[in-house]
């Protein structure tokens, strides 16, 4: 690829402009913007399924992942006309729906490549979806974020993940998908048997979190006060609020080294588990397929 020179490429019949492909995003490893675009292209079949019908908040970087960044919810000026977008409330389904936002959707490979070229390293999505004409639908999944407070880490998250999955199964949510976050902890996704208001799902997740915190007070925390976190795993139930988003499975993370929010098998959610990088995730997709393919 041509260094730093803009070029137009054909992506599934769409013309997408690529720029600064040799820019190093992760200085610790030399991982470049071109490699990021290559990664998102390689995992497109899997991540596009996670992005389908969900507005995308992007975390964009102007230089490296250690440099200037900004959270972008609105569709940027100059976005291609073929990128789907809808004007929607910031917090749909609540008494105070907040400001209206022009939210984009990344639902095909050209849109995914366009977003990556914009420097969007991380992609975040809500637990609710939007219909083809812009109608907001209720939540179709529950998510609980497992956030360890040092010295607790991924080993403790693995233990707590099994506790959470077992508790959800008691209420009929028998399928839960574990995802290592690419950062410190994990997320657990449970598809809902029918659509439910996001505020209702949030309240249920809160009740489960506090119940588990009461039963396993030495390890599990539901109260979000930072002073209480050391040595415990916070069950962040708030991610189900309609105004909140969670890192999309298969998204890169903007950490010191390139890591991915990676779906995992339950038999590997054990002490000793590690976060995965882009090469690991591409290889696993080729060998094992999409571990989230049964979601929903």
KOLSE-685331 format. One record per residue (C-alpha): y, z, x; residue in three letters; residue number from 1. Coordinates in Angstrom, 3 decimals. Each point is the difference from the previous one (the first is absolute). Layout:
<pts>
Y;Z;X;ALA;NUM
...
</pts>
This chain:
<pts>
0.000;0.000;0.000;UNK;1
3.553;-0.715;1.151;UNK;2
1.813;3.030;1.411;UNK;3
2.926;1.300;-2.069;UNK;4
0.606;-3.434;-1.548;UNK;5
-0.007;-0.329;-3.750;UNK;6
-2.714;-2.202;-1.353;UNK;7
-1.162;-1.019;-3.427;UNK;8
-3.711;0.217;-0.708;UNK;9
-2.046;-1.117;-2.964;UNK;10
-1.760;2.943;-1.645;UNK;11
-2.170;-1.098;-2.912;UNK;12
2.508;-2.697;-0.935;UNK;13
3.099;2.181;0.415;UNK;14
2.490;-0.413;2.837;UNK;15
0.538;3.368;1.714;UNK;16
2.520;0.553;2.784;UNK;17
-1.261;1.989;2.987;UNK;18
2.294;1.483;2.633;UNK;19
-0.227;2.125;3.178;UNK;20
-3.783;-0.119;0.053;UNK;21
-0.197;1.474;3.504;UNK;22
1.966;3.117;-0.955;UNK;23
-1.960;3.096;1.036;UNK;24
-0.287;2.341;-2.971;UNK;25
-2.152;2.666;1.664;UNK;26
1.163;0.473;3.613;UNK;27
-2.917;2.304;0.850;UNK;28
-2.504;-2.836;-0.458;UNK;29
2.107;-3.186;0.052;UNK;30
-0.991;-0.846;-3.595;UNK;31
2.372;-2.764;-1.125;UNK;32
1.447;-1.327;-3.204;UNK;33
-2.294;-3.022;0.305;UNK;34
-2.991;2.345;0.170;UNK;35
1.247;1.842;-3.089;UNK;36
0.212;-3.268;-1.913;UNK;37
-3.468;-0.864;1.280;UNK;38
-1.351;3.350;-1.171;UNK;39
1.460;-0.305;-3.497;UNK;40
-1.345;-3.545;-0.234;UNK;41
-3.479;1.183;1.010;UNK;42
-0.114;2.795;-2.595;UNK;43
1.841;-1.951;-2.706;UNK;44
-2.935;-0.237;-2.457;UNK;45
-0.383;3.781;0.039;UNK;46
3.620;1.155;0.116;UNK;47
1.163;-2.516;-2.605;UNK;48
-2.424;1.566;-2.441;UNK;49
1.725;3.344;0.618;UNK;50
3.463;-1.535;-0.357;UNK;51
-0.763;-1.958;-3.172;UNK;52
2.439;0.839;-2.819;UNK;53
1.571;2.856;1.972;UNK;54
3.631;-0.123;1.215;UNK;55
0.180;0.493;3.754;UNK;56
2.298;2.293;1.949;UNK;57
0.204;-1.248;3.559;UNK;58
0.821;1.978;3.145;UNK;59
1.724;-2.543;2.217;UNK;60
0.825;0.182;3.688;UNK;61
2.665;-2.009;1.795;UNK;62
-1.517;0.472;3.461;UNK;63
-2.963;2.267;0.814;UNK;64
-1.651;2.679;-2.137;UNK;65
2.076;2.496;2.005;UNK;66
3.253;-1.754;-0.854;UNK;67
2.167;-0.379;-3.064;UNK;68
-1.906;-0.059;-3.276;UNK;69
0.861;-0.109;-3.666;UNK;70
-1.863;0.446;-3.263;UNK;71
0.518;-3.040;-2.167;UNK;72
-0.848;0.059;-3.682;UNK;73
2.177;-2.837;-1.282;UNK;74
-0.775;-3.662;0.577;UNK;75
2.200;-1.026;2.941;UNK;76
2.573;-2.757;-0.234;UNK;77
-1.401;-3.289;1.172;UNK;78
-3.553;0.761;-1.120;UNK;79
-1.931;-3.175;-0.851;UNK;80
0.231;-0.944;-3.657;UNK;81
-3.782;0.083;-0.240;UNK;82
-0.175;3.748;0.758;UNK;83
-0.592;1.707;-3.352;UNK;84
2.485;2.763;-0.871;UNK;85
1.063;1.960;-3.072;UNK;86
2.909;2.302;-0.815;UNK;87
-1.619;3.350;-0.841;UNK;88
1.004;3.672;-0.257;UNK;89
-0.419;2.107;3.124;UNK;90
-2.010;2.614;-1.901;UNK;91
-1.615;-1.738;-2.987;UNK;92
-1.401;2.074;-2.840;UNK;93
2.107;3.108;0.678;UNK;94
2.909;1.495;-1.936;UNK;95
2.298;-1.065;2.823;UNK;96
-1.192;-3.434;1.096;UNK;97
2.681;-0.204;2.667;UNK;98
1.749;-3.081;1.285;UNK;99
-1.314;-3.489;-0.524;UNK;100
-1.536;-1.684;3.035;UNK;101
-0.893;-3.629;0.705;UNK;102
-3.528;0.616;1.261;UNK;103
-2.072;-2.633;1.843;UNK;104
-3.735;-0.648;-0.217;UNK;105
-2.098;-1.285;2.904;UNK;106
-2.851;-1.695;-1.797;UNK;107
-0.991;-2.921;2.199;UNK;108
-0.288;-0.809;3.679;UNK;109
3.387;-1.776;0.279;UNK;110
1.777;3.074;-1.407;UNK;111
-1.975;2.283;2.317;UNK;112
0.893;-2.106;3.065;UNK;113
3.645;-0.198;-1.102;UNK;114
0.117;3.790;-0.300;UNK;115
-1.570;0.508;3.432;UNK;116
2.510;-2.392;1.550;UNK;117
2.732;2.174;-1.531;UNK;118
-1.276;2.837;2.199;UNK;119
-1.748;1.806;-2.871;UNK;120
-2.582;1.978;1.942;UNK;121
-0.917;2.404;-2.807;UNK;122
-0.630;-0.905;-3.642;UNK;123
0.132;2.723;-2.666;UNK;124
-0.940;-0.294;-3.682;UNK;125
-0.016;2.189;-3.150;UNK;126
-3.005;0.969;-2.095;UNK;127
1.212;-2.051;-2.991;UNK;128
0.082;-3.762;-0.431;UNK;129
2.200;-2.670;-1.569;UNK;130
-1.026;-2.812;-2.303;UNK;131
0.778;-3.677;0.618;UNK;132
3.215;0.144;-2.037;UNK;133
1.289;3.242;1.456;UNK;134
-1.478;2.550;-2.385;UNK;135
-0.720;3.316;1.705;UNK;136
-3.526;1.258;-0.597;UNK;137
-1.304;3.545;0.290;UNK;138
-1.822;1.249;3.084;UNK;139
-3.450;-1.442;0.664;UNK;140
-0.935;2.409;2.791;UNK;141
0.536;3.506;1.293;UNK;142
0.817;0.672;3.635;UNK;143
-0.027;3.239;1.963;UNK;144
1.462;-0.005;3.492;UNK;145
-1.651;2.358;2.497;UNK;146
2.658;1.092;2.484;UNK;147
-1.201;2.340;2.773;UNK;148
2.309;2.571;1.531;UNK;149
-0.702;0.436;3.731;UNK;150
-2.196;1.325;1.454;UNK;151
-1.964;-1.386;-2.948;UNK;152
-0.730;-3.716;0.318;UNK;153
-2.313;-2.735;-1.175;UNK;154
-3.116;2.188;0.329;UNK;155
1.412;2.423;-2.553;UNK;156
1.064;-2.900;-2.230;UNK;157
-3.589;-1.267;-0.003;UNK;158
-1.243;3.366;-1.269;UNK;159
2.665;0.203;-2.678;UNK;160
-0.576;-3.616;-1.096;UNK;161
-3.522;0.876;-1.117;UNK;162
1.297;3.025;-1.916;UNK;163
2.537;-2.169;-1.827;UNK;164
-2.499;-2.760;-0.814;UNK;165
-2.508;2.524;-1.356;UNK;166
2.674;1.606;-2.167;UNK;167
1.163;-3.335;-1.417;UNK;168
-3.615;-0.906;-0.775;UNK;169
-0.237;3.095;-2.218;UNK;170
2.593;-1.638;-2.269;UNK;171
-1.747;-3.372;-0.052;UNK;172
1.861;-1.639;2.884;UNK;173
-3.244;-0.667;1.825;UNK;174
1.309;-2.785;2.240;UNK;175
2.476;1.027;2.672;UNK;176
0.971;-2.190;2.940;UNK;177
0.946;1.671;3.307;UNK;178
2.655;-1.634;2.178;UNK;179
1.037;1.327;3.398;UNK;180
3.774;-0.287;0.021;UNK;181
0.559;-1.475;3.462;UNK;182
2.208;3.027;0.628;UNK;183
-1.256;3.613;-0.113;UNK;184
-2.046;0.297;-3.153;UNK;185
-1.631;-1.820;-2.891;UNK;186
0.470;-1.211;-3.541;UNK;187
-2.554;0.153;-2.799;UNK;188
0.208;-2.566;-2.817;UNK;189
-1.781;0.480;-3.312;UNK;190
0.096;-2.920;-2.474;UNK;191
0.712;1.220;-3.533;UNK;192
-2.329;-1.001;-2.844;UNK;193
3.067;-0.970;-2.043;UNK;194
3.710;-0.283;0.644;UNK;195
1.864;3.301;-0.156;UNK;196
3.739;0.836;0.240;UNK;197
0.846;0.698;3.631;UNK;198
1.633;3.317;-0.886;UNK;199
-3.243;1.103;-1.671;UNK;200
-2.052;-1.023;3.042;UNK;201
2.412;1.878;2.243;UNK;202
-0.409;3.176;-2.025;UNK;203
-3.790;-0.281;0.079;UNK;204
0.048;-0.538;3.780;UNK;205
2.237;3.063;0.339;UNK;206
-2.443;2.139;-1.982;UNK;207
-2.948;-1.141;2.121;UNK;208
1.921;0.626;3.214;UNK;209
0.977;3.543;-0.962;UNK;210
-3.506;0.771;-1.225;UNK;211
-1.499;-1.090;3.329;UNK;212
2.681;1.845;1.936;UNK;213
-0.897;3.169;-1.882;UNK;214
-3.712;-0.435;0.654;UNK;215
0.379;-0.938;3.679;UNK;216
3.149;1.831;1.039;UNK;217
-1.005;0.047;3.665;UNK;218
0.069;-3.788;0.233;UNK;219
1.712;-1.627;-3.003;UNK;220
3.659;0.110;-1.014;UNK;221
1.727;-1.340;-3.121;UNK;222
3.437;1.559;0.508;UNK;223
2.187;-2.415;1.947;UNK;224
2.057;2.623;1.848;UNK;225
-0.067;-1.070;3.638;UNK;226
-0.285;3.557;1.287;UNK;227
-3.403;0.353;-1.672;UNK;228
-1.557;-3.117;1.513;UNK;229
-1.206;0.975;3.496;UNK;230
-3.791;-0.073;0.210;UNK;231
-0.517;-1.245;-3.558;UNK;232
-0.383;-3.300;-1.832;UNK;233
2.685;-0.650;-2.599;UNK;234
-1.224;-1.790;-3.121;UNK;235
3.086;-2.054;-0.786;UNK;236
-0.368;-0.611;-3.726;UNK;237
3.615;-1.212;-0.327;UNK;238
-0.933;-3.545;1.092;UNK;239
-0.956;-0.679;-3.625;UNK;240
3.597;0.319;-1.227;UNK;241
1.190;-3.405;-1.259;UNK;242
2.901;0.000;2.479;UNK;243
-2.319;0.579;2.982;UNK;244
-1.984;-2.472;2.078;UNK;245
-2.935;0.395;2.379;UNK;246
-0.836;-2.077;3.048;UNK;247
-2.107;-2.937;-1.180;UNK;248
-3.598;-0.093;1.249;UNK;249
-0.244;-2.498;2.899;UNK;250
3.694;0.401;0.855;UNK;251
0.986;0.525;3.608;UNK;252
1.745;3.270;0.865;UNK;253
3.074;0.304;2.169;UNK;254
-1.342;2.563;2.451;UNK;255
-0.120;0.050;3.787;UNK;256
-3.060;-2.258;-0.001;UNK;257
-0.923;-2.523;-2.697;UNK;258
-2.152;1.776;-2.564;UNK;259
-1.019;-0.974;-3.525;UNK;260
-0.419;1.732;-3.356;UNK;261
-3.717;-0.758;0.089;UNK;262
-2.618;0.331;-2.764;UNK;263
-3.022;1.992;1.152;UNK;264
-3.597;0.601;-1.062;UNK;265
-0.728;3.485;-1.280;UNK;266
-2.783;0.410;2.550;UNK;267
2.581;-0.220;2.803;UNK;268
2.416;2.516;-1.556;UNK;269
-1.149;2.731;2.332;UNK;270
1.360;1.951;2.988;UNK;271
0.542;-2.335;2.920;UNK;272
1.410;-2.795;-2.127;UNK;273
2.994;-1.791;1.546;UNK;274
2.820;-2.196;-1.263;UNK;275
-0.647;-3.746;0.291;UNK;276
2.030;-2.812;1.540;UNK;277
0.482;-3.582;-1.215;UNK;278
-2.845;-1.445;2.073;UNK;279
-2.369;2.665;-1.371;UNK;280
0.988;-0.786;-3.576;UNK;281
-0.350;-3.778;0.381;UNK;282
-3.441;0.466;1.567;UNK;283
-1.113;2.372;-2.747;UNK;284
1.138;-2.454;-2.673;UNK;285
-2.029;-2.741;1.635;UNK;286
-3.088;2.197;0.347;UNK;287
0.117;2.195;-3.112;UNK;288
2.360;-1.752;-2.397;UNK;289
2.741;1.721;-1.972;UNK;290
-0.978;3.622;-0.608;UNK;291
2.489;0.075;-2.890;UNK;292
-1.501;-3.032;-1.726;UNK;293
-1.529;2.236;-2.671;UNK;294
3.320;1.666;-0.815;UNK;295
0.833;-0.106;-3.666;UNK;296
</pts>
